[in-house]
């Protein structure tokens, strides 16, 4: 009896769209299908984080009768699994002939030649909306729990997690659907920053705590209807200790992945203002009590508590910041956001160098609003795991709106302003 051939197919497996189904149908004609199921780390090398965990995706694929076996593929490079299973055939869509996956394709061909294996490429199935998979996630009955765990999965599997501010659901849609790809790399924004500054400003209010936390957290339900990305919530100082339990419960229940709480007290003065003479910093003891309350209030450790240190903003220096970082870490903080309003990152890098030597070291978060020239590569080198671009969508949208308004007033018509606008058709397609 002739031995059945082994056919290897690599999949992320979040959902089987028409293209995936076609590939499996073709593959089944040649022999027994082994699925190389991408781990989170492997998937992130060429696409976004899978909505569902490896185990959930594996369970979903096991129901498909065409699949004989499922094995983990822990890198975008097929070589390790090809050497291990020596398939007779690899089946893949022909879309990887161009772009950053082309090198992977060439390595597959080279490896298969060692045992006379064959690559079969299936014509790419066009016009499959990316949003179809997102909609499945958004309609999932346990979306809040799945969403909440995404940030921790990203931190585990990426060198640095990129977070961008969005002050309305349209910003969330853009973050969810736009990415960058060329011959060398694939990249995208990993999550949303719910900023106190931009939430207040977009409503025409000053960033001094006048916009209450309930109002700010409520609009997140609108964001979660259209965006599948994890959210980090800027909670300022969190308010009185007695309110922290309710804040954590509310954020965790709706699916927020992390909360940032800063060690300032009293009426808020934005950290980017030069004059901080009226700003007061909390005592280490009191702020540690806040951290402990928040840690004890959360249901799941997937909900991340990030402590934001304002010592550098207030001119107290690196040593004070380091003392606080050690204390906040001991109190239970999962990550430390070291804030600075200097024009270079030298101050936060000095802090990071010292903190990395501490037995209480926790992964660091940077907010490079005033030092935008810092590279993500350099942040990684200094122990930062999250970078937050904290107000950039608001600032660019304000500039565009101002330009459009002036153009209409100047010309008495909208024609000239339209050259800087997307079409109404594109807007409708985005929200359909």
Secondary structure in CASP SS format (residue, H / E / C, confidence):
PFRMAT SS
TARGET T0000
AUTHOR 0000-0000-0000
METHOD secondary structure of the structure
MODEL  1
X C 1.00
X C 1.00
X C 1.00
X C 1.00
X C 1.00
X E 1.00
X E 1.00
X E 1.00
X E 1.00
X E 1.00
X E 1.00
X C 1.00
X C 1.00
X C 1.00
X C 1.00
X C 1.00
X C 1.00
X H 1.00
X H 1.00
X H 1.00
X H 1.00
X H 1.00
X H 1.00
X H 1.00
X H 1.00
X H 1.00
X H 1.00
X H 1.00
X C 1.00
X C 1.00
X C 1.00
X E 1.00
X E 1.00
X E 1.00
X E 1.00
X E 1.00
X E 1.00
X E 1.00
X C 1.00
X H 1.00
X H 1.00
X H 1.00
X H 1.00
X C 1.00
X C 1.00
X C 1.00
X C 1.00
X C 1.00
X C 1.00
X C 1.00
X C 1.00
X C 1.00
X C 1.00
X H 1.00
X H 1.00
X H 1.00
X H 1.00
X H 1.00
X H 1.00
X H 1.00
X H 1.00
X C 1.00
X C 1.00
X C 1.00
X C 1.00
X C 1.00
X E 1.00
X E 1.00
X E 1.00
X E 1.00
X E 1.00
X E 1.00
X E 1.00
X C 1.00
X C 1.00
X C 1.00
X C 1.00
X C 1.00
X H 1.00
X H 1.00
X H 1.00
X H 1.00
X H 1.00
X H 1.00
X H 1.00
X C 1.00
X C 1.00
X C 1.00
X E 1.00
X E 1.00
X E 1.00
X E 1.00
X E 1.00
X H 1.00
X H 1.00
X H 1.00
X H 1.00
X C 1.00
X C 1.00
X C 1.00
X C 1.00
X H 1.00
X H 1.00
X H 1.00
X H 1.00
X H 1.00
X H 1.00
X H 1.00
X H 1.00
X H 1.00
X H 1.00
X H 1.00
X H 1.00
X H 1.00
X H 1.00
X C 1.00
X C 1.00
X E 1.00
X E 1.00
X E 1.00
X E 1.00
X E 1.00
X C 1.00
X C 1.00
X C 1.00
X C 1.00
X C 1.00
X C 1.00
X C 1.00
X C 1.00
X H 1.00
X H 1.00
X H 1.00
X H 1.00
X H 1.00
X H 1.00
X H 1.00
X H 1.00
X C 1.00
X C 1.00
X C 1.00
X C 1.00
X H 1.00
X H 1.00
X H 1.00
X H 1.00
X H 1.00
X H 1.00
X H 1.00
X H 1.00
X H 1.00
X H 1.00
X H 1.00
X H 1.00
X H 1.00
X H 1.00
X H 1.00
X C 1.00
X C 1.00
X C 1.00
X E 1.00
X E 1.00
X E 1.00
X E 1.00
X E 1.00
X C 1.00
X C 1.00
X C 1.00
X H 1.00
X H 1.00
X H 1.00
X H 1.00
X H 1.00
X H 1.00
X H 1.00
X H 1.00
X H 1.00
X C 1.00
X E 1.00
X E 1.00
X E 1.00
X C 1.00
X C 1.00
X C 1.00
X C 1.00
X E 1.00
X E 1.00
X E 1.00
X C 1.00
X C 1.00
X E 1.00
X E 1.00
X E 1.00
X E 1.00
X C 1.00
X H 1.00
X H 1.00
X H 1.00
X H 1.00
X H 1.00
X H 1.00
X C 1.00
X C 1.00
X C 1.00
X C 1.00
X C 1.00
X C 1.00
X C 1.00
X C 1.00
X C 1.00
X C 1.00
X C 1.00
X H 1.00
X H 1.00
X H 1.00
X H 1.00
X H 1.00
X H 1.00
X C 1.00
X H 1.00
X H 1.00
X H 1.00
X H 1.00
X H 1.00
X H 1.00
X H 1.00
X C 1.00
X C 1.00
X C 1.00
X E 1.00
X E 1.00
X E 1.00
X E 1.00
X E 1.00
X C 1.00
X C 1.00
X C 1.00
X C 1.00
X C 1.00
X C 1.00
X H 1.00
X H 1.00
X H 1.00
X H 1.00
X H 1.00
X H 1.00
X H 1.00
X H 1.00
X H 1.00
X H 1.00
X H 1.00
X H 1.00
X H 1.00
X H 1.00
X C 1.00
X C 1.00
X C 1.00
X E 1.00
X E 1.00
X E 1.00
X E 1.00
X E 1.00
X C 1.00
X E 1.00
X E 1.00
X C 1.00
X C 1.00
X C 1.00
X C 1.00
X C 1.00
X C 1.00
X C 1.00
X C 1.00
X C 1.00
X C 1.00
X C 1.00
X C 1.00
X C 1.00
X C 1.00
X E 1.00
X E 1.00
X C 1.00
X C 1.00
X H 1.00
X H 1.00
X H 1.00
X H 1.00
X H 1.00
X H 1.00
X H 1.00
X H 1.00
X H 1.00
X H 1.00
X H 1.00
X H 1.00
X H 1.00
X H 1.00
X C 1.00
X C 1.00
X C 1.00
X C 1.00
X C 1.00
X C 1.00
X E 1.00
X E 1.00
X E 1.00
X E 1.00
X E 1.00
X E 1.00
X C 1.00
X C 1.00
X C 1.00
X C 1.00
X C 1.00
X C 1.00
X C 1.00
X H 1.00
X H 1.00
X H 1.00
X H 1.00
X H 1.00
X H 1.00
X H 1.00
X H 1.00
X H 1.00
X H 1.00
X H 1.00
X H 1.00
X H 1.00
X H 1.00
X H 1.00
X C 1.00
X C 1.00
X C 1.00
X E 1.00
X E 1.00
X E 1.00
X E 1.00
X C 1.00
X C 1.00
X C 1.00
X C 1.00
X C 1.00
X C 1.00
X C 1.00
X H 1.00
X H 1.00
X H 1.00
X H 1.00
X H 1.00
X H 1.00
X H 1.00
X H 1.00
X H 1.00
X H 1.00
X C 1.00
X C 1.00
X C 1.00
X C 1.00
X C 1.00
X C 1.00
X C 1.00
X C 1.00
X E 1.00
X E 1.00
X E 1.00
X C 1.00
X C 1.00
X C 1.00
X C 1.00
X C 1.00
X C 1.00
X C 1.00
X C 1.00
X C 1.00
X H 1.00
X H 1.00
X H 1.00
X H 1.00
X H 1.00
X H 1.00
X C 1.00
X C 1.00
X E 1.00
X E 1.00
X E 1.00
X E 1.00
X E 1.00
X E 1.00
X C 1.00
X C 1.00
X H 1.00
X H 1.00
X H 1.00
X H 1.00
X H 1.00
X H 1.00
X H 1.00
X H 1.00
X H 1.00
X H 1.00
X H 1.00
X H 1.00
X H 1.00
X H 1.00
X H 1.00
X H 1.00
X H 1.00
X H 1.00
X H 1.00
X H 1.00
X C 1.00
X C 1.00
X C 1.00
X C 1.00
X H 1.00
X H 1.00
X H 1.00
X H 1.00
X H 1.00
X C 1.00
X C 1.00
X C 1.00
X H 1.00
X H 1.00
X H 1.00
X H 1.00
X H 1.00
X H 1.00
X H 1.00
X H 1.00
X C 1.00
END
